[in-house]
Amino acid sequence: MTNRLRQRPFRSSSHPRMKADTLMSTSRSFPAVVAVTGVAVLALSACTSSSARGPAASSPAPSGFDAAVTSVVNPSSATGGTLRLAASADCDSWDPARTYLTWCWDLQRLMTRTLVGYAPKPGPGGTEIVGDLATGPGKRNADATVWTYTLKPGITFEDGTPITSQDVKYGIERSFDVEQISGGPSQYLIPLLTEMDDKGNPAYQGPYKSGAKDLTSVTTPDPSTIVFTLRKPYPAFDYVMALPVAAPVPKAKDTGGKYGSHPVASGPFKISDYKPGVSMTLVRNDKWNQDSDSIRSPKVSTVSLTVFSNSADADARLEAGTLDLVVDTGVQSAFQTKILTDSTLKANADAPVTGSISYLAVTPSVAPLDNKACREAVFYALNKRSALLAQGGDMAGEIATNMVPLNLPGNDPAYDPYPSGTDGSGDVSTAKAKLAECGQPNGFSTNVAYAATEKGQAQFAAFQEALARVGITVAAKAINPPDYFGYIGSQQTVVDQKLGLMVVNWTPDFPNAQGLWAPIVSSDMISDEGNTNFALLRSPVVDQALASPKSGDPSPAAQAEVNTSINHAVMDSASYLPYVWDRVLRYRAPRLTNVYLNGGLGNNYDLVNIGVSDGK
C-alpha cells in the first residue's frame, strides 16, 4: 500500500487566516457552503431536560417557505420522541477523524464534541466560532503560531471517564496515520504540526507507527490545558479545531481503522446499533452534561438513520409523515414538483444556497486530455442545462460559469471563459474546432467516474449525450459512494481506469479562500493516494495566492481579490469544468421543532437541536 504521507509534498507555504467554515458556508459570509450524504437509523434513548442553551431564540418563526434559512422554526422546549432521518448512502465513516462529508459532519455534532464549534444560530450567525469542550476560542500569540485552549469542567465520555487534554491530543495524533485513519481532512494538521524532510515526508506519522514517539508540537501541561505550537502562522486555526478530526479519542478504546464502527461518544447521543449501509440508531448519552455544553440542547430521545437506495421511496415517506428529514440530499423531482405547487407542502420546505459547486475534474494524466485544446473541447461541448436538470432542475442550483460558489466574495456570473450558449446547452461548433486543434477531429473516448446514486447516473447520461454530439464517447465508472473519493484519489487508478472525467461536488471546509481552494487546487495536495487535487494542477499563481496573507484576511475585499486571482488561473488551465452552483430543496416534517439551517454547517439543518412536537 502506497504511503500517502510519503507521496504528498507538504510544503511550508504560509496559510494565513481563514474565516468561517468551508464545508459549510463561506462558502460558508457566507451563509452556507458545505455538504455530504447518507441514510441509517439512529435511536437515542433517555430524555434529558432541556435548558436555555441551544438555538438562539431571537428570531423565532412559524413554518413557511425558506423560514428556516434565517429563523428558528417552531421553537419549543418539549422533549422526547424519535427524530427519523434518511440518506441515500451510508456515511463515509463514523470515525470523526476519517469523515469528510458535510452531512456526516452535521451528524458528528450529535455524538462528538471538539474544542470549539459553530454557534447554534440560523444562517450566517452559525459561522461564529464558540467554545465547545474548551471555554472559548483559542488564545493565540501575536503571530498566530501558538494556540492555547482550556477545557471546561464536567466533560466526560459515554462511559463516564473524564475527557482530558491528552484525549484531545491523542485524537489528533491518530489522524497523522493516513493509511489506517484515511479520508479525513488531515491535510490541515500535518503540515502545521510536524516537521517535513526535503521530500515532503512528515517526521511524525501517528501513534501506531511512531510508537512511543511524541507529537511534540502539541503539549498538555495539565489535564485541562492543551497548547499547539504551529510551524507557521495560521490565524484560522480555530476553524481547524472545529472539524471532527479534532475530536477527543480515549486511547484505551481506540480500535484503529475499525473505530468508526463504534466511536466513543462525547456528545449527547451515542450509537446503540449500527448496520453498515443499512441503518444506525442513536440513543441518549446519559453521561453527557448539559451544563458543560452551550451549543447543544437536544430534545429528542432517539435518532434513527435509514439508508434508502431508492430516493423516491424516501420522498414518499417524507410526504406521508413517516420520515422527518433526508440529510444528504434534497428531494427528487417528482416530490419537488408537488412541493412547489402545493402551498401546504411548500410551507414546510427550504431552498438554501449551499455554497457548494458541482464540477468535472478533467484529467491531464489521461490522453488525449493532456492536450489543453482537447480539454477545452469538453468544456464547450458540455450541456450545462441538461446537467442542471439531471441534478434536480432550477431548484437544484444555477448554471455555473466559473469556480467561485454563490455567496462567496468574488463570485461573478459574468466571468464565463468557456461560454456554453445563451441557454447553457453548449457550443458545439467551438467544441469541434477545439477537437481539430488538438488533433482529434473525429472525437475520442474516455471514462467518466461518478458516485453510483440516482442523480449520479442521471448526470452521467446528460454528459454522455452532450459529448456525443461532437464525437466524444464516454463510458461509465460508477463507484459505491463511500469508496468514491478514495477511488478517484488514487493516481494509479485514474491512469489504469482511464478516468478522463471525474464528477465532484465540493463545499469549502470553512468560509474563506483557504477552505475553498487549498484542498482542490494547491500543489501541496497532490499525492499518489488520497489525492484531492484531482486535476493535478500545479500553478505558481495559485500557490502564491494561497500563501499570501490576503488569503487569510477576513475582509470581503481581500477574499474577493484572492478568489478572483485563483479562479482565473484555474479556469485558464481548463482542468476544472464547473457546471452547477448548488442549491437544494429540502422538506422538513411539520412536527419538527427548533428547526433552522446553520451557515456553519453548510446551511444544513442543525440536527442536534431539533425536537418533535408530538413526543413520538
NORZI-V242990 format. One record per residue. N is the residue number from 1. PSI is psi in degrees with one decimal (NA if undefined). NEAR is the number of other C-alpha atoms within 10 Angstrom. Layout:
N/PSI/NEAR
N/PSI/NEAR
//
This chain:
1/130.5/5
2/136.8/12
3/107.2/15
4/-36.8/20
5/-36.6/24
6/-21.5/18
7/-18.8/18
8/121.3/22
9/79.7/21
10/102.4/26
11/166.5/16
12/33.3/15
13/143.4/15
14/138.9/19
15/90.3/25
16/-174.3/24
17/134.8/23
18/149.6/28
19/77.9/30
20/177.2/35
21/129.1/38
22/-42.0/36
23/-5.5/35
24/-54.1/37
25/-49.8/42
26/-35.9/38
27/-37.1/39
28/NA/40
29/29.4/25
30/134.1/32
31/25.1/34
32/120.4/40
33/-28.2/42
34/150.9/36
35/159.5/31
36/175.9/26
37/162.2/22
38/170.4/29
39/141.0/27
40/-179.7/27
41/122.6/24
42/125.3/27
43/128.4/26
44/123.2/25
45/168.9/22
46/110.3/15
47/138.8/18
48/148.5/20
49/145.9/13
50/165.8/16
51/-166.9/14
52/4.5/11
53/-177.8/17
54/-153.1/21
55/137.9/28
56/128.5/20
57/17.7/18
58/-16.4/9
59/56.7/13
60/152.3/20
61/147.4/18
62/174.4/15
63/149.7/22
64/158.5/16
65/128.1/19
66/13.0/20
67/-34.6/22
68/-6.8/30
69/-36.1/25
70/-5.0/21
71/164.2/26
72/115.4/27
73/132.6/26
74/56.3/21
75/138.7/22
76/150.5/18
77/5.2/16
78/140.7/17
79/167.5/21
80/166.7/22
81/-179.5/22
82/130.7/24
83/119.1/28
84/109.2/24
85/157.5/27
86/156.9/30
87/161.6/30
88/-10.7/24
89/164.0/25
90/162.4/26
91/151.2/27
92/-33.7/23
93/147.0/21
94/0.5/22
95/119.8/28
96/-22.3/29
97/-12.3/29
98/-17.0/24
99/143.4/26
100/25.1/25
101/138.6/24
102/-45.9/28
103/-28.5/26
104/-35.7/24
105/-37.2/26
106/-45.8/24
107/-29.6/18
108/-29.7/23
109/-24.3/26
110/-33.6/24
111/-33.2/25
112/149.8/25
113/154.1/28
114/174.4/22
115/-43.5/29
116/166.5/26
117/-176.0/29
118/138.2/24
119/144.9/25
120/71.1/30
121/150.3/26
122/152.1/31
123/-148.3/28
124/-24.6/25
125/-23.5/19
126/-8.0/31
127/-4.0/34
128/133.5/17
129/127.6/23
130/165.2/22
131/144.7/24
132/-90.9/23
133/-31.3/32
134/160.7/26
135/-18.0/17
136/-176.1/18
137/159.7/22
138/148.2/23
139/121.3/14
140/157.8/19
141/-176.7/13
142/-36.2/9
143/13.6/10
144/35.4/18
145/-15.1/17
146/124.5/22
147/128.9/20
148/131.9/18
149/141.2/24
150/123.8/21
151/149.5/22
152/157.2/19
153/159.8/16
154/23.1/16
155/131.4/24
156/161.3/19
157/175.4/24
158/-19.6/21
159/5.5/13
160/-5.6/14
161/131.2/12
162/141.0/17
163/126.0/22
164/170.5/24
165/-29.7/26
166/-32.0/22
167/-37.9/18
168/-44.6/23
169/-44.2/22
170/-39.1/22
171/-38.1/23
172/-40.4/25
173/-38.3/26
174/-37.4/26
175/-11.6/27
176/-16.2/28
177/88.3/23
178/4.2/22
179/-49.5/18
180/-40.5/15
181/68.0/22
182/160.1/23
183/-27.8/23
184/178.7/22
185/50.7/21
186/-12.8/22
187/-18.5/19
188/-40.1/17
189/-43.0/19
190/-51.9/23
191/-16.2/22
192/-27.0/23
193/-1.7/22
194/154.3/20
195/151.5/17
196/145.1/19
197/-177.7/12
198/-7.4/10
199/4.1/12
200/12.4/18
201/128.8/21
202/143.1/21
203/-34.5/16
204/129.6/21
205/30.8/23
206/163.8/24
207/-22.5/21
208/-39.3/14
209/-37.3/11
210/-7.8/14
211/-125.0/9
212/-6.9/8
213/139.7/13
214/148.3/14
215/91.0/20
216/-15.7/12
217/-10.9/15
218/120.3/24
219/154.1/17
220/83.7/19
221/-29.4/11
222/171.8/11
223/-16.6/14
224/8.3/17
225/133.4/17
226/135.1/23
227/128.5/20
228/125.7/21
229/109.7/20
230/154.5/19
231/-14.4/16
232/160.0/18
233/139.0/21
234/83.8/23
235/-16.7/23
236/22.3/23
237/-30.3/26
238/-35.8/26
239/-33.0/25
240/-39.4/23
241/-10.9/20
242/-10.3/23
243/148.0/28
244/-25.7/28
245/-18.3/27
246/13.6/27
247/149.1/26
248/146.7/28
249/126.3/29
250/121.7/19
251/-37.6/14
252/-19.7/6
253/4.4/11
254/129.4/17
255/25.1/12
256/-129.2/15
257/-12.6/15
258/2.1/14
259/-28.4/19
260/-15.4/19
261/-25.0/16
262/77.0/17
263/145.4/21
264/122.4/21
265/142.4/24
266/-8.8/30
267/-170.4/28
268/-8.6/29
269/155.7/32
270/157.9/29
271/127.4/22
272/-24.2/17
273/136.1/17
274/122.0/17
275/102.6/14
276/131.3/15
277/1.7/20
278/-61.1/18
279/163.7/24
280/143.9/23
281/130.0/23
282/138.0/26
283/166.3/24
284/139.9/26
285/104.9/27
286/-4.4/18
287/-6.5/20
288/140.4/24
289/110.8/16
290/-35.2/22
291/-19.6/11
292/0.0/18
293/107.8/22
294/-4.2/18
295/-40.6/24
296/133.0/26
297/71.6/24
298/146.2/27
299/-36.7/28
300/162.0/28
301/-26.5/26
302/147.9/25
303/127.7/27
304/135.9/22
305/122.9/28
306/134.6/26
307/126.4/25
308/118.6/22
309/-22.8/17
310/104.0/12
311/-29.7/22
312/-33.5/16
313/-43.2/12
314/-42.3/26
315/-41.1/25
316/-38.4/15
317/-33.6/15
318/-49.6/22
319/-36.3/18
320/-12.9/11
321/14.2/15
322/-3.8/14
323/155.3/21
324/-39.1/23
325/147.0/27
326/123.7/27
327/-17.1/25
328/-6.7/24
329/173.2/21
330/-177.9/24
331/157.9/26
332/170.5/21
333/-39.2/19
334/-47.2/12
335/-32.8/18
336/-44.8/22
337/-42.0/12
338/-44.3/13
339/-45.5/22
340/-14.5/16
341/0.9/11
342/113.2/10
343/-30.6/13
344/-45.7/14
345/-42.7/20
346/-29.4/20
347/-15.7/19
348/28.7/23
349/155.6/25
350/146.5/21
351/69.5/20
352/150.6/27
353/130.3/29
354/-21.0/33
355/2.2/34
356/161.8/35
357/138.0/28
358/130.9/25
359/163.9/21
360/126.6/23
361/120.7/24
362/113.6/28
363/114.6/25
364/-10.5/23
365/-2.7/18
366/111.6/19
367/148.5/16
368/18.6/20
369/0.3/23
370/-12.3/16
371/122.7/17
372/-37.9/18
373/-34.3/21
374/-38.6/29
375/-41.3/26
376/-31.2/24
377/-41.1/30
378/-43.1/27
379/-46.6/29
380/-30.6/29
381/-24.5/29
382/135.5/28
383/96.0/25
384/-28.8/27
385/-45.2/22
386/-31.6/23
387/-39.2/25
388/-42.3/25
389/-39.7/18
390/-28.4/21
391/-12.0/26
392/2.1/23
393/-165.8/18
394/-25.9/15
395/-6.2/23
396/-4.4/26
397/-161.5/26
398/153.0/20
399/126.6/23
400/135.3/26
401/-13.7/25
402/-175.7/26
403/-0.6/30
404/118.0/28
405/161.6/33
406/148.6/29
407/0.0/21
408/142.5/26
409/132.4/24
410/-7.4/21
411/124.9/18
412/95.9/17
413/-23.0/15
414/-19.8/8
415/103.9/15
416/80.5/12
417/-15.5/14
418/74.0/20
419/137.3/17
420/32.0/23
421/163.9/13
422/-25.5/8
423/5.2/11
424/11.3/20
425/-3.5/18
426/166.9/24
427/88.1/20
428/-41.5/21
429/-42.4/13
430/-36.9/19
431/-43.4/28
432/-37.9/24
433/-38.7/18
434/-36.1/23
435/-41.2/25
436/-39.9/16
437/-34.7/15
438/10.3/20
439/19.0/13
440/60.2/18
441/-24.4/16
442/8.1/11
443/-171.1/21
444/175.6/18
445/146.1/14
446/177.3/18
447/151.4/18
448/122.4/23
449/137.4/27
450/159.8/26
451/134.5/21
452/78.3/18
453/171.3/18
454/-45.1/16
455/-36.2/19
456/-43.4/19
457/-40.2/17
458/-39.2/17
459/-41.7/21
460/-44.0/24
461/-38.8/17
462/-42.7/21
463/-45.1/22
464/-45.1/19
465/-42.5/18
466/-46.3/24
467/-28.9/24
468/-23.1/16
469/-23.7/15
470/10.6/25
471/7.0/18
472/116.6/22
473/127.6/18
474/142.0/22
475/152.5/15
476/139.3/17
477/85.6/18
478/122.8/16
479/141.1/17
480/126.4/14
481/-46.0/21
482/-21.0/20
483/-3.9/12
484/-51.3/18
485/-26.8/22
486/-35.7/16
487/-53.6/19
488/-12.0/26
489/-1.7/20
490/114.0/20
491/-35.6/20
492/-39.0/14
493/-42.6/15
494/-44.3/21
495/-47.1/16
496/-38.8/10
497/2.9/16
498/54.4/20
499/84.0/27
500/-31.9/26
501/136.2/31
502/127.5/22
503/129.4/21
504/136.9/21
505/120.8/16
506/132.0/26
507/133.2/33
508/146.4/33
509/-28.3/35
510/165.6/33
511/67.7/35
512/-176.0/34
513/-37.6/37
514/-46.4/27
515/-31.3/30
516/-50.6/32
517/-40.1/26
518/-48.2/23
519/-26.1/22
520/-15.1/22
521/-11.6/25
522/137.5/23
523/-21.1/22
524/-22.1/24
525/-7.3/24
526/126.9/26
527/159.1/24
528/-41.6/18
529/148.5/25
530/22.6/27
531/139.4/25
532/-12.5/23
533/77.7/21
534/-27.7/29
535/3.8/23
536/40.0/22
537/124.5/22
538/95.7/17
539/116.7/16
540/-35.4/12
541/-45.4/14
542/-48.8/24
543/-39.0/19
544/-38.6/15
545/-38.7/21
546/-28.0/26
547/-10.2/19
548/142.1/16
549/-26.3/18
550/-24.4/21
551/-19.9/28
552/-3.8/25
553/122.4/20
554/-7.9/19
555/139.6/14
556/-36.7/14
557/-44.1/13
558/-41.8/18
559/-39.9/24
560/-39.9/20
561/-46.3/17
562/-45.2/25
563/-40.0/26
564/-43.1/20
565/-48.0/16
566/-41.9/23
567/-45.7/19
568/-40.0/17
569/-41.3/14
570/-46.1/22
571/-36.8/18
572/-25.5/14
573/-14.6/15
574/44.7/26
575/-26.1/25
576/125.1/27
577/95.8/27
578/140.8/24
579/-22.1/26
580/129.0/25
581/120.8/26
582/142.6/28
583/159.1/23
584/134.3/23
585/117.5/23
586/148.4/25
587/133.0/25
588/133.6/24
589/140.2/19
590/-23.6/17
591/-6.8/15
592/143.2/21
593/162.3/24
594/44.3/31
595/129.9/29
596/153.1/33
597/123.2/30
598/119.8/34
599/-31.9/43
600/-19.3/40
601/24.3/37
602/28.8/42
603/34.7/35
604/159.5/32
605/137.9/24
606/87.5/26
607/-34.5/25
608/-22.9/28
609/3.9/23
610/140.3/26
611/-179.8/28
612/138.5/27
613/-24.6/20
614/-2.6/13
615/12.3/15
616/NA/13
//
